[in-house]
């Protein structure tokens, strides 16, 4: 097998690992972060269900989790990853810290998107006798879709960066390829290829996210 085919194979495998990590960590981070974001919004003073104590508690938890550098958080979560996955290294294990690291970011994205909604729209729904759940799912989320899509796009891009950092401590993917095969083995071609693929992924996701967000904004 020549060096070119070896390079293509290595980059292809690492790209697949990165896509798997980003996809599942995006999914799980929204499962974890979306309820927190909604609660942060509706429990704020003057909103649907003002609960100052609960709001402050969630706010503090989100701030603390967001303050942790990802590498440190990933190391701290090694035992938790091992408990869930059975190992603390590799693509599957990396999804756990990626999801937890991105969840507070997702919570803030959703909170800010929901807070941007015109209060008149919510008041109109309340006047029509809509329940809290109906307002959240039928009024607030549909109204906030453009900034939500923009937030999802930014979350995915951040997770691509996190996944690359995870490669430094056995996370697999393009970051691991760049470090183990590129930097440590003095293969600048492999490192360059990994960086180019990451840049292309980021640009493509940003392009798609911007187009979807703009299209949704025009329909409002």
N, C-alpha and C positions, 0 to 999 in steps of 0.2 A: 504494500500500500504506500503510495507516494505521499510527500508532505502536504500537498494540496488537499487530497482526499482525507487525510488525517485531520487537517485543520477544519474542513467542512464538517466532518463527523463530530469532532469535539465541540465545535460551536453549536451545531444542531442539537446535540444532546443537552448542552448547558442551557440553550434557549428554551427547550422544552421544560426543563426543570424550573427555570425562572417563571415561565408562563403558568405552570402548575402552582407554584408558591404564590404568585400574585393573584391568580384567580380565586383560590380557596381562602387566602388571607383577606381579600376584599370581601368575599361573601361572609365569612365569620366575623370580621370587624364590623360589618353593618348589622349583623344579627345582635352583636353585643352593644354597639354604639348607638344604633337607631332609637331604642327605647330610652336610653339616657338623654339623647338629644331632645326627644319629644317631652320628656319629663322636665328637663331644664327650661324648656319654653313655657309649658302650660302651668308650671308651679311658680313661675316668676311673679313678682308683685304686679297686680293689675291684669293678669292673664286669666285663662279659663278656670284654673284650680290653684289659686295662690296658696302655697305652702312654704313659708319662708325658711323653716328649719330644714325640711326635705331638700329644698332648692340649694341651700348653702352646703348641705352635706354632699350632694351630688357634685356641686360645683368644685368643692375642695378635692374630692376623689379624682375628678377629671383633671384638675390642675396638677395634682401630684403625679399622676400617671404620665401626663404630657411632659413633665419636667425631666423624666429619666432619659438619659442618652440610650439609644437603642442597643448598642453593644453591651452596656451594663445590664440593661433589662433582660436581654437574651441570656446572658450568663446566669442571672438570678433565677431565670425560669427554666434552666436546665433540668432540675429535679421534676418540675411540673410537666415538662415535655416528655421526660422519661416515663413518668407515671401514666400519661395518656397514650403516647405513641409506642413506648417501649424502648426508645432511644432518644438521645439528646442531640444527635447530629444527623445530617441528611436533609433532603427536601421536605419530607413529611413532618419531621420534628420542627423545622423552621417555621412552619405555618402557625404553630402555637404562639411563639413570641411575636411574630409579625401581626397576627390578629389582635393580640392584646395591646401591642404598641399603637396600632392604628385606631382602635376602638374609641379612645378619648378624642382623637382628631375628628373622627366621624361624628361624635356627639356634638362637638362645637360647630361643625359644618351644618348639621341638621338644625341645631338651635338657632344659628344665625339666619339660615334660610327661612325658617318659620317666623322668626321675629320681624322679617322684612315685609310680611304680608300686611296689607292695608287693614287696619283695625275695623274699618267700616264693613268689610266683607264678613268678618267674624261676628260683628254685632248684628248684622242682617240675618245670619244663620241662627243666632241665639233668639232673635225676635220671632223667627219662624218655628221655634220649639225644637230645634235640632239638639240631640244629645252631644255630650263631649266627644264620644267616639266618632259620631257622624261628622262633627265639625273637623276633627283631626284627619280622618281618612277621605272625606268627601269635599272638604273645603280647603283646609290648610295645606295638605300635601299636594293636591293638584295645583293650587295657586303657587306653590314654592318649587315646582318642578324645574324651571330653568336654573336657579341657583343651586338646586340639589344636584342636577346633572354636572354643573361646573365643579361642585364640591366632590362628587364621585370621581370625576376626572383627576382632580388634584390628589385625591386619596390614592388612586391607582399609581400615579406618577411617584408619589412619596414611597409607596410600597416597592416599586421597582428599585428605588435608591436603597431602601432598607434591605431588600433581598441581596443587593450587591454587597452591602456591608456584612451581611450574614455569611457571605462566602469566606470572610477572613477567619471565621471560627467554625468551619466545617458545615456551612449551610448548603453547599452545593450551588448550582446555577452559574450564571455568567460571572459573578464576583469571584466565586471559587476558581473558575477557569482562569480568569485574569491573574489571580494571585499564584495559584499552584503551578499552572502550566506556563503562564506568561512571565510574571515577575521572578518567581523562584528558579525557573529554568532558563531565564534570560531569553525568552522567546517573545520578542517585541511584536512579532506578527500576530501571535495569539492574543496578546494583551490588546493590541489595536483592534483586532476583529471583535473582541468582546465589548469594547467601548463603543464601537460603531453600531453594533446590534442594539445595545442599550439606548443609544441616542435615537436610533430609528424607531424603537419601540415607544420612547417618550414622545417623539414628534407625532407619530401616528395616532397615539391615544389622545394627545392634546388636540389634534386636528379633528378627530371624530367627536370628541367631547364638546368642542366649541361649536361645531356644526349642529349637533343635536340640541345644545342649549339655546343657540340662536333661533333655530326652527321652532322650538317650544315657546320662546319669548314672543315670536311673531304671531303665534296663535292665540295669545292671551287677549 
